[in-house]
Amino acid sequence: MAEAVNELADFYRFVGNQLGSGGVDISPEEALAQWRSARPLPEELRESVAAIERALKQAKEGQGVSLEDFDHRFRQRHNIRRV
């Protein structure tokens, strides 16, 4: 119960900070979405860390493509010229 009270108090402060910093146009849904994105659930955090670790392992093993290659292929596929 105390954990829920603390979380609600933290959310209250978060919304207060948003409103105090000029975020008056923020809707309740947007405030909640921002709150949740800044505080992922433990399972979401574990999944994100695992995905990053897999990507780093692949890069270390020479898998994947360079940013330069990706950029070139992406621009060709979508007919986007370099400026």
Secondary structure, DSSP 8 states (H G I E B T S, - for coil): -HHHHHHHHHHHHHHHHHHHTT-TT--HHHHHHHHHHHS--HHHHHHHHHHHHHHHHHHHTT-S--HHHHHHHHHHHTT----
